């Protein structure tokens, strides 16, 4: 299995963690859940689906945390005055 989906979940987490308002930062968590529910309805519940869902949720949450750290760092740097 390729890692393309996990990279996209991570990038979505970074994007939402950085740019979204506070309540919307965790919206990307719904993306892998929705895809997993679609797979369960089509193929039935399987251990591989559960493992991939858990990995996708962890990767997405890491992306959100990274995005939140980038946002916090950008806000902290903008608070300091720069004198030339």
Steps between C-alpha positions, in 0.01 A plus 500: 500500500625846412544787738332760280179506705692543824704787354177668391347454846815649656494798264130556566574494872779756460282724285205495737719518810672809367225692323164394643326673790517325836189282473574393141858384556391141566278465192757287309443219753166443328664432161653159584194407707272571203719302263519209744121496538467489122741207484311319777170541316650366177737227622385429854696546821853369471804519726700674230243779481517553875881509503512740205239721666703517822818586308314764296354658814842515666663649189221756463519598868878543469442725202252712696747533789780601262273758340403635842867527597580688180208734567609558861856570389384746236281680756785513752740646244250765393470619862866607510594834351777501244733793493731553209 
